[in-house]
């Protein structure tokens, strides 16, 4: 997963801390490449320091390149909405608060937008959550790569320390309690 395959489609999603979202998807069969960064804002070439202020309009996001034969986009979106994060909390995931942590699908075309709306309707209809989904659907503008130290952050952390990051540990524990592990 070190180079982005040019022949596979990508989608850009935001759902809180990009470290958390990226690690969720890197473990899925069919994900070929991930890249974290910033999109949805006004500032040219933002840095992590810039977007953490919440004043640039950017969201921490991840580009997911996937094999649609192994992981169709609809299934990927269901995973995003039902497992990867809580799409019912406005501008917040856990302790991370602010518009830079919003839940968003940054669509590239009308087909992606329509499919995201369909999945949102499906998830809301089956009452997967107590509250309705508040994820925004935004046209994908410029995606600015995050700094290199942010890429695959949890994997780097584990390599350096020999243990899982506490956020990974607690997320696995929560999933196990729900029977997802």
N, C-alpha and C positions, 0 to 999 in steps of 0.2 A: 504493500500500500504506500510506497514511497513516491510514486509518480502517478499523476492523474491520467487514467485511461481516456483517450480522446474519443473512443467509439461508444462509450457508455453515457447514459443520461445522468444529470445531476439535479438535485433540488436543494434549496437553501431554507433552513429552518432555524427558528430561535425559540428557546424555551428555558430561560434563566441563564445560569452560568454556562458558558460554552464548553468548559472542561467537562461538566457533568453530561451534557447532551452528546458531546462527541464520544465519550466513553460508552454511553448507552448503545450507540449505533455501531461502533467499531467491532463489537462482539457479534453482530448479526451476520449470518451467512448471506452473501449477496452484496454486502457493502464492499466496494473496491477501493475507495479512497475517501479520506475526510480532510477538511481544512477548516480551521476556525478563523474567525475574523469579525468584521463589523460591516453592517449594511443598514439601510433605511434612514440615514441621517443626512445632514447638510454639509458637514465639514469635509473638505478634501483631505485624503490621506490621514485619517485619524489614528491616534495611538491609543493604547489601553488607558493611559493617563487621561487623555481627552474624553473618552467615552464614559469613564467612571464618574464623571461629574453629572451625568444625566442631562447635559445641556446641548449635546450635539444631535440628538434625535436618533442616533444609531442604536441598534440592538446587537448584543453579542450573539453571533450566529455561527452555524456550521454548514458547510457545503458537503453534501453527501452524494458521492458518485456510486451508482448501484447497477447491478445486472438485473434488468427487468424480467429475465427468464427465471431467475432464482428468487428475486424479491420484487414483485410487481409494486408499482407506486402506491396503489390502494392499500396493500398490506403494510408498506412502509409508513404510510400516513396513519393507519390504525395503530401501529406501534407507537408512533409519535404522540398521538392523542390519548391512548389508553395505558401506556406503560412508561414511556420515556420521561414524562414530566406531568405536572398538573396544569391542564389548560384552562382551569376555572378560576385561577387567581390572577387578578389584574396587576400587571407590572410587578410580579413577585414570584419567586420560587424559593421556598424556605426562607432563609435569612437574607437572601439577595433581594433588594427592593429598588425599584426605579424603572423608568421606561426602557433602559438599556437591558433589562431582564424580562421584557415582555415576551409573551408567547405569540409567535407569528409564523406564517407561511409566506415566503417571498416567492411568488409564482412568476414563471417565465412566459406563460401563455394562458389563453382562456381555458384550455383543457385541464391544466394543472389547477387553476382556480375552481373550475366546476367540480373536479374530483375532490378537492379539499372541502368544498361546501357539502358535497354528498357525504363524505366521511364524518364531518361535524354533525350533520343531521342524523346519521346512523348512530353515532355515539350518544348524542343527546336523546334520541328516541329510546335507546335501551337503558337510559338512566344509569349510565356507568358512574356518574358523579351526582352528588347531591345538588350541585349548582350547574348552571349552563356554561358551556364553553365560551370563553371570552377572547380566544385567539384571533388576532387580526390577520386579514389577507391583504398583502401589500405587493404591488408590482416590484420585481427585483430590479434594483438600480445597480450602482457600482458596489461590488464586494471588495472590501479592503482586507487583505491578509493580516491576521494578527501576528504579533511578534513571534519569532521562532520558539522562544521558551514556552509559549502557550500551546503549541502544536503537540498533541498527544501528551498533555501535561501529566495525567494520572499515570500513564505508562512510565514516563521519565521519573516521576516521584518514586514509584515502586522500585525501579532500577537503582536509584540513588540510595534509598533508605532500606530496601529489603522488605518493605511492608506496604500494604494497601493504604491509600489515602483514606482518612476517616470518613469522608463523604461517600466513597465507594463502599466501604464497610457498612455504613448505616443504610445505604440504599439497598444493598444486597439483603441485609437483615429485614428491611421493610418488605421487600419482594418475597422473601421466604415466608414471612407471616401471612402474606396473601396467597401463598401457594404458587408463586411464579417462578420459583427456583427449585 
